[in-house]
Amino acid sequence: MKSTFKLKPGLLVAVAGERHIVVEVKNLENVLCRRLSNNETELFPIRDLKPLDDQELVSNKTPKKADYASVSPEIWRQASEQMEVIRKLHALGRNHRTREQVEAGGKLIGKSRQTIYRWLKDYERDGTIATFLPKERSDKGQSRLSPEIDAIVMESIKRLLLKREADTVKSVFEDVKNICKTKGLKRPGITAIRERFLAIPEKERVSSRQGKKVAKEKFTPIRGSFPGAEHPLDVIQIDHTPVDFIIVDEVYRKEIGRPTLTIAIDVYSRVLLGFNLWLEPPSAASVGLCLYHAMLPKEKWLADRKINATWRCYGKPRKIHTDNAKEFKGTVLGRACESYGIDLEQRPKGSPNYGGHVERGFRTFMRKTHTLPGTTFSNTKSKFDYDSAGKAIMTLREFEHWFVIYITKVYHMDFHTGVKNTPIGQYEEGILGTDEKLGIGIPELFTDEETLQLDFMPFFERTVQEYGVLLDNVHYYDDVLRPRIHERDPLNPKSARKFIFRRDPSDISVIYFWDPDLSTYREIPYSNRSRPPISLWEVRAAVREQIAKGKANVDENSIFEGVTEMREIEANAAHNTKTARRNEQRRRDAEKRKKNTADTKPEKSSTSKAVQKQAPQTVQMDSDEDVVQAFDDLDMRL
């Protein structure tokens, strides 16, 4: 099933379990539909519509797909290049795409015209990188070369082709033939070698053969106005900053410091697509939460917070533009964006104009906070003798409410000189069109919001032991893991099989196991279900505390005892200590986020019976396991 669907007249959809057909897209919020059972028409909110297959209604089951974390870098790189060619051909449109263009695309990636047409059809239906990845339980689409021969081919290509004095593919073929003959291996054909060379990114080939300067000139966009932002959702810029404002805790109404604001701004219209506001320093986790908020309709989100506002901006962006901070370079963030067909691009060094829209947005928003009691202003000169902490009166949720009202009822409605329109007016014209210019249509909706959120979570690779799974000194177990205990790697029977697990750093009481047979996520709780939910930063703080006390071996019991002790100390000290109040507020915010997330999930039948199993007293450190740090600075900041 495709990860997104686009509303347009004639599309079959499901509303409250009944079949409908879209008659007319009225605006950014409502669609006129005709019920197939009785031909009656009715106006429905866009969020209530679900995609409908021609054969059956879409169920609540998570659609099958690959977990992108498990794909090797080499296969991922090749699939990415193939998808880029298909995306460009697909964008031309079926009626404007020529046979010559299809053949040229095929030559670029070493594929036949028939393969390109088949991929175009598959991409039209799916729209993600999954079209180009090897299918499960099948060798189709993978390299026909064995790993040993592939290594010989790549070494020869690097030695003979990827250099200024480049030779020919025929020379590589002769070189590989001689090496294979010496080693008693079956030589590959010249076509396979040519395809292997063409699979190398063009930028890398140009850089090696013509120099980095030529490659930079060819592949770097022209400076000036931001390139490519000709419609809504073409390009969004994302960044974060500490807010010029002191907030107070919800219990004692005393200061706990400045929150961090992460925003996503649409370059074409300047609307704020989404944001994330929390007490942690900037990290890729906050980036993921911001993008999740930006891409989804916000009616449910506003209702959960009892905010009376209209925020019609959402959708899957074509490109996300960021600066070069490391939180924007995590493996999961890049792959999640690419899997949904979103380009993730860092700002070129020495090109400050590329980040101007989001920075101007920050300046606009911060100037408004300078009118609130508790502002820190933008510098000490502006502050004079103003007592920011003493004047502070708003909690984090109250400030969030104020910020949303300002965005939706003031900023979006105010004339913007950069677009010569209001941001929301510019956005709506770009979506719905005007008398002079066609709009792009209602943005695509995501078919599975829960999976979308999981795709932006950190992931880890772990084997399953008899005690379950161990992450950061905490044990997890459920019956669904029982058949996986000590399972061998099907591709390398001498090694234990590693599986993909994901988790939310703000609440590690549950991790998510990617079941490769069912192609879905399964929730795995603590082995000891009596443990309270805690955050990753609490676990690591407890470990540091235990080590500082001279304890050599930290076990799970001591970690939870330490967390409980720290919470009691903080509760007693919260009235007088800002740090304690901040930690208490972190926990309350995490609980609210978890509740809001749970409220959005569809009800599902239980897939496994819970098993109460006490974790071992002494922690078995799994130093031999591979940890993929999706969010690079998580260790220090959470």
ChimeraX attribute file (.defattr): number of C-alpha atoms within 10 A of each C-alpha:
attribute: neighborCount
match mode: 1-to-1
recipient: residues
	/A:1	15
	/A:2	19
	/A:3	21
	/A:4	20
	/A:5	20
	/A:6	12
	/A:7	21
	/A:8	15
	/A:9	13
	/A:10	13
	/A:11	16
	/A:12	23
	/A:13	25
	/A:14	21
	/A:15	20
	/A:16	9
	/A:17	13
	/A:18	12
	/A:19	20
	/A:20	26
	/A:21	21
	/A:22	22
	/A:23	18
	/A:24	16
	/A:25	19
	/A:26	13
	/A:27	16
	/A:28	18
	/A:29	17
	/A:30	16
	/A:31	23
	/A:32	19
	/A:33	27
	/A:34	20
	/A:35	18
	/A:36	13
	/A:37	9
	/A:38	7
	/A:39	11
	/A:40	10
	/A:41	15
	/A:42	13
	/A:43	15
	/A:44	15
	/A:45	14
	/A:46	20
	/A:47	16
	/A:48	12
	/A:49	22
	/A:50	24
	/A:51	23
	/A:52	21
	/A:53	14
	/A:54	9
	/A:55	6
	/A:56	9
	/A:57	17
	/A:58	18
	/A:59	11
	/A:60	12
	/A:61	12
	/A:62	17
	/A:63	17
	/A:64	15
	/A:65	16
	/A:66	20
	/A:67	18
	/A:68	18
	/A:69	24
	/A:70	16
	/A:71	14
	/A:72	9
	/A:73	10
	/A:74	11
	/A:75	15
	/A:76	21
	/A:77	15
	/A:78	18
	/A:79	19
	/A:80	22
	/A:81	20
	/A:82	24
	/A:83	25
	/A:84	15
	/A:85	18
	/A:86	22
	/A:87	17
	/A:88	11
	/A:89	20
	/A:90	18
	/A:91	10
	/A:92	12
	/A:93	10
	/A:94	10
	/A:95	6
	/A:96	11
	/A:97	13
	/A:98	13
	/A:99	11
	/A:100	10
	/A:101	14
	/A:102	22
	/A:103	17
	/A:104	16
	/A:105	21
	/A:106	20
	/A:107	15
	/A:108	16
	/A:109	22
	/A:110	20
	/A:111	16
	/A:112	15
	/A:113	18
	/A:114	12
	/A:115	12
	/A:116	21
	/A:117	17
	/A:118	12
	/A:119	18
	/A:120	22
	/A:121	15
	/A:122	15
	/A:123	20
	/A:124	15
	/A:125	15
	/A:126	17
	/A:127	21
	/A:128	22
	/A:129	22
	/A:130	21
	/A:131	19
	/A:132	21
	/A:133	21
	/A:134	18
	/A:135	14
	/A:136	12
	/A:137	7
	/A:138	8
	/A:139	10
	/A:140	11
	/A:141	12
	/A:142	12
	/A:143	14
	/A:144	12
	/A:145	17
	/A:146	10
	/A:147	10
	/A:148	10
	/A:149	18
	/A:150	18
	/A:151	12
	/A:152	16
	/A:153	27
	/A:154	18
	/A:155	14
	/A:156	21
	/A:157	25
	/A:158	15
	/A:159	13
	/A:160	18
	/A:161	21
	/A:162	19
	/A:163	17
	/A:164	13
	/A:165	10
	/A:166	15
	/A:167	14
	/A:168	11
	/A:169	18
	/A:170	13
	/A:171	15
	/A:172	23
	/A:173	21
	/A:174	14
	/A:175	16
	/A:176	25
	/A:177	19
	/A:178	14
	/A:179	16
	/A:180	18
	/A:181	11
	/A:182	9
	/A:183	8
	/A:184	9
	/A:185	13
	/A:186	11
	/A:187	17
	/A:188	18
	/A:189	12
	/A:190	17
	/A:191	13
	/A:192	17
	/A:193	23
	/A:194	19
	/A:195	16
	/A:196	19
	/A:197	21
	/A:198	18
	/A:199	20
	/A:200	16
	/A:201	14
	/A:202	16
	/A:203	15
	/A:204	14
	/A:205	19
	/A:206	20
	/A:207	18
	/A:208	18
	/A:209	17
	/A:210	16
	/A:211	14
	/A:212	14
	/A:213	10
	/A:214	14
	/A:215	18
	/A:216	13
	/A:217	10
	/A:218	13
	/A:219	11
	/A:220	10
	/A:221	12
	/A:222	10
	/A:223	10
	/A:224	9
	/A:225	9
	/A:226	17
	/A:227	13
	/A:228	13
	/A:229	17
	/A:230	13
	/A:231	18
	/A:232	28
	/A:233	27
	/A:234	18
	/A:235	26
	/A:236	29
	/A:237	26
	/A:238	25
	/A:239	23
	/A:240	22
	/A:241	15
	/A:242	18
	/A:243	22
	/A:244	22
	/A:245	25
	/A:246	26
	/A:247	29
	/A:248	25
	/A:249	25
	/A:250	17
	/A:251	12
	/A:252	11
	/A:253	15
	/A:254	25
	/A:255	25
	/A:256	25
	/A:257	21
	/A:258	21
	/A:259	20
	/A:260	20
	/A:261	22
	/A:262	24
	/A:263	25
	/A:264	29
	/A:265	25
	/A:266	28
	/A:267	26
	/A:268	23
	/A:269	28
	/A:270	27
	/A:271	26
	/A:272	26
	/A:273	27
	/A:274	25
	/A:275	23
	/A:276	21
	/A:277	21
	/A:278	20
	/A:279	19
	/A:280	18
	/A:281	19
	/A:282	22
	/A:283	22
	/A:284	24
	/A:285	27
	/A:286	24
	/A:287	24
	/A:288	26
	/A:289	18
	/A:290	23
	/A:291	24
	/A:292	23
	/A:293	21
	/A:294	25
	/A:295	23
	/A:296	24
	/A:297	22
	/A:298	20
	/A:299	18
	/A:300	14
	/A:301	15
	/A:302	16
	/A:303	11
	/A:304	13
	/A:305	12
	/A:306	10
	/A:307	15
	/A:308	13
	/A:309	17
	/A:310	14
	/A:311	23
	/A:312	18
	/A:313	24
	/A:314	24
	/A:315	21
	/A:316	23
	/A:317	23
	/A:318	18
	/A:319	20
	/A:320	22
	/A:321	22
	/A:322	22
	/A:323	19
	/A:324	13
	/A:325	13
	/A:326	12
	/A:327	22
	/A:328	26
	/A:329	19
	/A:330	19
	/A:331	18
	/A:332	23
	/A:333	23
	/A:334	17
	/A:335	23
	/A:336	22
	/A:337	22
	/A:338	19
	/A:339	22
	/A:340	21
	/A:341	20
	/A:342	19
	/A:343	18
	/A:344	20
	/A:345	17
	/A:346	17
	/A:347	16
	/A:348	15
	/A:349	9
	/A:350	7
	/A:351	11
	/A:352	11
	/A:353	14
	/A:354	22
	/A:355	20
	/A:356	14
	/A:357	20
	/A:358	24
	/A:359	19
	/A:360	12
	/A:361	18
	/A:362	19
	/A:363	13
	/A:364	12
	/A:365	17
	/A:366	20
	/A:367	15
	/A:368	15
	/A:369	21
	/A:370	17
	/A:371	11
	/A:372	19
	/A:373	19
	/A:374	24
	/A:375	25
	/A:376	23
	/A:377	22
	/A:378	16
	/A:379	9
	/A:380	10
	/A:381	8
	/A:382	11
	/A:383	14
	/A:384	9
	/A:385	8
	/A:386	15
	/A:387	13
	/A:388	21
	/A:389	19
	/A:390	12
	/A:391	16
	/A:392	22
	/A:393	19
	/A:394	22
	/A:395	20
	/A:396	21
	/A:397	16
	/A:398	13
	/A:399	20
	/A:400	19
	/A:401	17
	/A:402	14
	/A:403	16
	/A:404	21
	/A:405	17
	/A:406	16
	/A:407	17
	/A:408	19
	/A:409	14
	/A:410	11
	/A:411	21
	/A:412	22
	/A:413	16
	/A:414	14
	/A:415	16
	/A:416	15
	/A:417	9
	/A:418	12
	/A:419	14
	/A:420	11
	/A:421	17
	/A:422	20
	/A:423	24
	/A:424	22
	/A:425	18
	/A:426	22
	/A:427	24
	/A:428	22
	/A:429	20
	/A:430	22
	/A:431	20
	/A:432	17
	/A:433	15
	/A:434	11
	/A:435	7
	/A:436	6
	/A:437	10
	/A:438	12
	/A:439	17
	/A:440	15
	/A:441	19
	/A:442	22
	/A:443	22
	/A:444	17
	/A:445	23
	/A:446	21
	/A:447	20
	/A:448	17
	/A:449	18
	/A:450	16
	/A:451	15
	/A:452	17
	/A:453	17
	/A:454	18
	/A:455	23
	/A:456	27
	/A:457	22
	/A:458	26
	/A:459	26
	/A:460	20
	/A:461	17
	/A:462	22
	/A:463	23
	/A:464	22
	/A:465	16
	/A:466	11
	/A:467	19
	/A:468	23
	/A:469	23
	/A:470	22
	/A:471	16
	/A:472	14
	/A:473	20
	/A:474	23
	/A:475	23
	/A:476	24
	/A:477	29
	/A:478	21
	/A:479	15
	/A:480	17
	/A:481	20
	/A:482	15
	/A:483	9
	/A:484	18
	/A:485	16
	/A:486	16
	/A:487	16
	/A:488	15
	/A:489	14
	/A:490	10
	/A:491	8
	/A:492	9
	/A:493	10
	/A:494	9
	/A:495	13
	/A:496	17
	/A:497	19
	/A:498	19
	/A:499	19
	/A:500	20
	/A:501	23
	/A:502	23
	/A:503	21
	/A:504	21
	/A:505	18
	/A:506	21
	/A:507	20
	/A:508	20
	/A:509	23
	/A:510	18
	/A:511	23
	/A:512	19
	/A:513	21
	/A:514	20
	/A:515	18
	/A:516	16
	/A:517	9
	/A:518	12
	/A:519	15
	/A:520	18
	/A:521	20
	/A:522	19
	/A:523	17
	/A:524	24
	/A:525	19
	/A:526	25
	/A:527	25
	/A:528	18
	/A:529	17
	/A:530	9
	/A:531	12
	/A:532	13
	/A:533	16
	/A:534	19
	/A:535	18
	/A:536	20
	/A:537	19
	/A:538	22
	/A:539	21
	/A:540	19
	/A:541	16
	/A:542	22
	/A:543	24
	/A:544	15
	/A:545	16
	/A:546	18
	/A:547	13
	/A:548	10
	/A:549	9
	/A:550	9
	/A:551	13
	/A:552	9
	/A:553	13
	/A:554	19
	/A:555	20
	/A:556	20
	/A:557	17
	/A:558	17
	/A:559	22
	/A:560	20
	/A:561	12
	/A:562	19
	/A:563	22
	/A:564	16
	/A:565	13
	/A:566	18
	/A:567	18
	/A:568	13
	/A:569	12
	/A:570	20
	/A:571	15
	/A:572	13
	/A:573	14
	/A:574	22
	/A:575	15
	/A:576	12
	/A:577	15
	/A:578	18
	/A:579	15
	/A:580	21
	/A:581	26
	/A:582	22
	/A:583	21
	/A:584	19
	/A:585	21
	/A:586	17
	/A:587	18
	/A:588	14
	/A:589	17
	/A:590	19
	/A:591	16
	/A:592	11
	/A:593	14
	/A:594	14
	/A:595	12
	/A:596	15
	/A:597	13
	/A:598	12
	/A:599	12
	/A:600	13
	/A:601	12
	/A:602	10
	/A:603	10
	/A:604	8
	/A:605	7
	/A:606	7
	/A:607	10
	/A:608	13
	/A:609	9
	/A:610	15
	/A:611	14
	/A:612	14
	/A:613	16
	/A:614	15
	/A:615	21
	/A:616	15
	/A:617	11
	/A:618	13
	/A:619	17
	/A:620	16
	/A:621	15
	/A:622	15
	/A:623	7
	/A:624	8
	/A:625	14
	/A:626	12
	/A:627	14
	/A:628	16
	/A:629	15
	/A:630	25
	/A:631	25
	/A:632	19
	/A:633	17
	/A:634	19
	/A:635	11
	/A:636	9
	/A:637	13
	/A:638	18
